[in-house]
């Protein structure tokens, strides 16, 4: 039987583990989840905007896809 070798933890996993060792209340955890979601949403929007400009998309581009 071959055992699956898992990769080491990522840098974000390590930082979250540090946070978990201290512990936070449910409200703080909820706020943290929201901030992380907003952070990744902002990055994704920025990447999408860059592609939009690079590909020279317009509103008409997407109207033709409907």
C-alpha positions in Angstrom: 0.0 0.0 0.0 1.3 3.4 -1.0 0.8 6.3 1.4 0.0 9.7 0.0 2.5 12.4 0.8 0.9 15.7 1.4 2.8 19.0 0.7 3.8 21.3 3.5 1.4 24.0 4.6 1.1 27.2 2.6 2.2 30.5 4.0 -1.4 31.6 4.5 -2.2 28.3 6.3 0.8 28.9 8.7 -0.5 32.4 9.5 -4.0 31.2 10.2 -2.6 28.5 12.5 -0.8 31.2 14.4 -4.2 33.0 14.8 -6.0 29.8 15.9 -3.4 29.2 18.6 -4.5 32.5 20.2 -8.2 31.9 19.6 -10.8 34.5 18.6 -14.4 34.9 19.4 -17.1 34.2 16.8 -17.7 37.8 15.9 -14.0 38.4 15.2 -13.9 35.2 13.1 -16.9 36.4 11.2 -15.3 39.7 10.5 -12.0 38.1 9.5 -13.8 35.8 7.0 -15.6 38.8 5.5 -12.3 40.8 5.2 -10.6 37.9 3.5 -13.4 37.4 1.1 -13.3 41.2 0.2 -9.5 41.0 -0.2 -9.7 38.1 -2.7 -12.7 39.7 -4.5 -10.7 42.9 -4.9 -7.8 41.0 -6.4 -10.0 39.0 -8.7 -11.8 42.2 -9.9 -8.4 43.8 -10.6 -7.3 40.8 -12.6 -10.6 40.8 -14.6 -10.2 44.5 -15.3 -6.7 44.0 -16.6 -8.0 41.2 -19.0 -10.9 43.4 -20.0 -8.5 46.2 -21.1 -6.0 43.7 -22.7 -8.7 42.0 -24.8 -10.3 45.4 -25.6 -13.7 44.2 -24.4 -16.7 46.5 -24.2 -20.3 46.3 -23.0 -21.2 45.4 -26.6 -18.8 42.4 -26.4 -20.9 40.8 -23.6 -24.2 41.8 -25.2 -23.3 39.5 -28.1 -22.8 36.6 -25.7 -26.3 36.7 -24.3 
